[in-house]
């Protein structure tokens, strides 16, 4: 019994140290997990801890870095652990809770990179913080409206399970997804249903890290596989739009 407890203690310590190493960029510095700022950014990822890579045994096993390896495009990750939609709102717009956006990671910073695609993966922190579904939807609409103005394609991933939350909040994460699906159609990406138990809205066995909040390597793999397919569809929309524009110009 003592040996098991001691092993558990060292496992928790090692997990915490791994998280610190992955998070040691400094206060509000732009996250360079995917490399130094390139000249031509094709895609920006805006998300919270799972998009940052928390839960994966190595950064290379996170869904964002697996996506980078799978595509030829330049990806840049502005995600950060603990962030809600409020932290990503535009710099010059007041918000309901008077939360200061992170000017180095928010939608304003993302659009300055002139990306073709933005992936929004802001999963559980809003609901966990007591913010309402309507607040989340309103904040996402502000950001996606800016994308539309700049003709930037986008993908919005679903939330993820978060076992330590109350049943009401776990169900709210599911209900939020149904609203996102209704609002954004083909630009919404369902992941929750692949990784969650439908009766309890908790992680399926073998897919979450020891904190029961973040995906483990297997969970990151499922997220990556779904994001990759959505990414391909998003690029196809961009190509089709270009073709339509070319045909229109020829007429």
N, C-alpha and C positions, 0 to 999 in steps of 0.2 A: 504493500500500500504506500509506504514511504517512497519507494523507488518510482512508482507511477506519479506521485505528486511532484517529486523532484523533476522528473522528465517533463511534466506539464509546465512546471515553472520555467524551465529553460526554453521550452518551445515558445511560450508567451514572450519571454525576453527577446528571443531571436526574431520573432515576428515583429515586435515593436521596433527593434533596431533596423530591420529591413525597411519598415515604413519610414523611419527617420531618414535613412539614406536616400530613399526615393523622393523625400520631401525637402531636401536640404538646399533648395534653390535660394532661399532667403525670403525676406518679407516682400511679397507682392512683386517679385521679379518675374519676368516672363519665363514660363516653363520651357526648358530646352531639352526635354526628354527625347524629342525626335530630331535633334540637331540644331545647329546655329541658324539664326534667321536667314532664310534663303532669299534670293533676289525675286524669284517668281513662285509665289505660293498658290497652289491650285486649290487646296482644301484646308480649312481651319476646323479644328475640333474644339467645341466649347462645352465643358461638362464639369462634373464633380469628381469625387474620389475614384470611382470605378473607371471613368475615362482617363483619369490621371495614371491609373495602373495599380491602385491599392487592391490587395487580395491576391494578385499574381505572385508566384514564388520568385520570379525574376521580371524586371521591366520588359524583357523581350517576350515574355509570355502574356503580356497585357493585350487586350483586343486592339488598342490603338497602334501599338507597335507592330503587331501582326498584320494589321491593315496596311501600314506603311511598307512592309516587306512584300505584300501581295500586289501592290499597284505601282505603276511607273510614275505616278504623280507626286508632287512635293506636298507633304502634309505638315501642318504646324499645329501643335497642341497647346491651347490656352487654358486647359482644364486645371482645377485646383481642388484639393480635398476640402469638404465642408461647405462649398459654395452653393448658394441658392440662386434662383433666377434673378433676384434683386442685385446680386453682385455683377451680373452681366448686362444690366440695363445700360442704355446710352448715358454718356457722361453729363449731358446738358439737360436732362429731363428729370424733374422731381418725381418721386414715387410715393406710394401709399404709406410706407413705413419709414420714410426718410432714411433709408439705408444708402450709404455711399457706395456707388459702384467701384469696381477695381478698374481704373483707367488704363491699366496695362493688359487687361485680360477681357474686357467687356466687348460688347458688339461694336462699339466705336473703334476699338483697337483692332478687332477682327476685320472690319470693312476697310480699314486703312491698308491692309495687306493685299487688297484687290483680289480676293479669292474667287474661284468659280463656284465653289460649294462650301457650305457651312454645315457641320454636323452638330446638332444640339443634343447633348446627352446629360441633362441635369435631372438626376433620377429621384432621390428620396428626401433630400434635405429640406425642401419647402414644407412638405407634409409633416416631417419629423419636427420641424420648428413651429408647428401650429398654424402655418399659413394655409389659406383655403384653396380649394381647387380653382375657384374663380380668379384668385390672385395669380396663380401659376399661369392660367390661360391668358390672362390679360398681359402679363409680362412677356410671355412667348409671342403673343400677337404684336407687341411693340417691336420686338426684335425681328420677327419674320416680315413685318411690313417694311422695315428698313432694308431687308434683303430684297424684297420685291422692287423697291425703288431703285436699288443698285443693280437689278437684274442678276442677283446671285441666287443660284439654286440652293436648296437646303433639305436636310433630312432631320426629322425629330424622332429620336428613339423613345420607346416607352420608358416608364419607370421600372425599377427592379424591386424584388421583395426586400423586406427589412424586418427580420423576425422579432427583434426586441420591442417593436412598436405594439401598441394596443391593437386589438382586432379592428376597431373602428378606423384607425389610421392605416392599417394594412389594407383594409378594403378600400379606403380612400385612394390609395395608390393605384388600385385596379380601376376604380371608377374614373379617375383622372385619365387613364389610358383610353377609356371609351369616348371621353370628350375630345381628346386629341385626335383619335381616329376619325371621329365624325367631322371635326373641323379641318383636318389637313389631308385626309384621303391618302393618295399615293405617296405623299411626302412623310407620312407617319410610318414608323417601323415598329412592329410588334416584337418584343423580346420577352416581356413578362410571362406570357402564356407558355413559353418554351421552358422557363426555368422555375415556375412557381406551382405550388400545389393549389388546385382550384378551390378546394374546400376551406383552406386556412390562410391562403395568400402568403404562405411562407416558402422559403427556398426548398426546391426538391432535394432529396438526399444526394450528397456527393457533389453539389455544385457551388457551395458557399464556403468561405473561409471560416476560421475558428471563431470569428466575432459574430457570425450569423448575419452580417450586414453586407459584406462585399463578396463578389464572385471569386472562387478559387481558379486555378488554372483551367479546369474543365468548364467552369462558368464563363470565364473570359473567352474560351474557344467557341462556345455557343454564340456569345454576343458577336464575336468577330465574324463568324460564318454568316450571320444574319445581316450585319452591317455591310459586309462585302457585297452581298447580293443587292442590297438597297443602293449601294454606291454605284454598282454597274448600271442599275436602272436610272439613277440620277444622271450619270454621264450620257446615257442614251437620250434622255430628255434634252440635254444640252446640245447634242449632235442633231437631233431632229429639229430643234429650234433654229440652229444655224442653217440647216438645209432649207427650211421654210423661208428664212430671210434671204438666202441666195436666190431662190426661185422667185420671190417677190421682187427683188432687184432686177432680175432678168426680164420681167414683164414690162 
